[in-house]
Amino acid sequence: MSDASIGTPDQLRDPNYTPPLTKAVPLGIQHVLAMFVSNVTPAIIVCGAAGFGFGSNSPDFPQMIYMIQMSMFFAGIATLFQSVGLGPVGARLPIVQGTSFAFIPIMIPLVAGKGVDAIAVLMGGIVAGGLFHAFLGLFIGRLRFALPPLVTGLVVTMIGLALVKVGIQYAAGGVPAIGTEEYGSGLNWFMAGTVILVTLGLKFFTRGMLSVSAVLIGLLVGYAVAVALGQVNLGNVGRAASFALPNPLHFGLEFTVAAIVGFCAMSFVSAIETVGDVSGITMGGAGREATDREIQGATYADGIGTAISGFFGALPNTSFSQNVGLIAMTGVMSRMVVTIGALFLIVCGLVPKIGAIISSIPIEVLGGGVIVMFGMVVAAGISMLSDVNWNRRNMVIFAISLSLGLGLQLEPNALQYLPGTLKVLATSGILPAAVIAIVLNLALPEELSSESTEEVSGGMSGYGKGSLSKTDSV
């Protein structure tokens, strides 16, 4: 879908090519629009879980505005690391960085109901996890064998499953409204449903930028409906400053074993995801494999960008896969285009009023958007699992990993006698599922016979595409 007015085919495949500014600026802002909602949503979810987010009436609510502001600012900084580079840091490719959904299931148990004071523990884990992530850059290529599609698909699916409950709670009115008559009201679901319907309509019946920005436009329409219904309070916008710089150690730093282990473990998964994104960009935009230098530089940028984010009160950063797809769609490989988008994000992050406007979005409207986004995370995981050869061995690995991971997430009290650190890590669901899947995948024999699984599968041991037939045996 490349445009000859932007450049020749060879120029469009060149990361160092700069299109005319009249084309480069809209393309850069297009990258920001594609990731904007996903980038600020984790801050809203984490603050809500801690108890000073939407509907909490907490005096610490302005702290959420600050975290939203930093989500934009440091997404821009981390993107500059990738696109411009700094010594060995950065792939020097059009990689857009943003706040990662992957860490949310780790962060929520660490801060749940503990208020703004708990954010220091989060930031300590982010800094430690970021440094570990950067360290992985030294040998990231040699670790890919441990994370085949069976493992990565399971982890991504688990991340989505951990988040879908949040989407429903938001659409119904938010956690503070649970137990009241307002929770789950028709008005709440009307606002959320408006966002979902507009998003789906744009995704399926439009093309180009309208389709790419469907969630953002859906939220804007939902916001307009909420304004018409008198559900929007703009008081914080008037009180917010017009300009503010990042504040070092805004939430402080506190290092705990649970936070460090949790963030380091998820950094390992995030690093492998970044490898996939870098490969997707070079293949989709330039028709070639990524070099070792590009993969290593991208991993360094991921980790260092995350560590710096935590020092200033922002959440972990990673490469955004939706922007990889956008490069394939536009055919423009220019890292200068992404650099323009990064500068736009940085400017937004310096204006607290933008964060205040985002915080004025009713939680029900946001719920409609995140229902779509989190469902897409699950769908992405299932898509990755479609590359798995579903023989009986892989079915057993997936079954045990999913059962224990999801089960512990749904019933955390089953581990009430574990020490606090282990309980937080185990009940995240994602870490036990990932560890079990990795260990079993490396340790188990290559195949199982039909007799090995029939007795526990209720006659559904897998006879679909990619499975062994009933007559096969090992």
Secondary structure, 3 states (H helix, E strand, C coil): CCCCCCCCHHHHCCCCCCCCHHHHHHHHHHHHHHHHHHHHHHHHHHHHHHCCCCCCCCCCHHHHHHHHHHHHHHHHHHHHHHHCCECCECCCCCCCEEECHHHHHHHHHHHCCCCHHHHHHHHHHHHHHHHHHHHHCCCHHHHHHHCCHHHHHHHHHHHHHHHHHHHHHHHHCCHHHCCCCCCCCHHHHHHHHHHHHHHHHHHHHCCCHHHHCHHHHHHHHHHHHHHHCCCCCCHHHHHCCCCCCCCCCCCCCCCCHHHHHHHHHHHHHHHHHHHHHHHHHHHHHHCCCCCHHHHHHHHHHHHHHHHHHHHHCCCCEEECHHHHHHHHHHCCCCHHHHHHHHHHHHHHHCCHHHHHHHHCCCHHHHHHHHHHHHHHHHHHHHHHHCCCCCCHHHHHHHHHHHHHHHHHHHCHHHHCCCCHHHHHHHCCCHHHHHHHHHHHHHHCCCCCCHHHHHHHHCCCCCCCCCCCCCCCCC
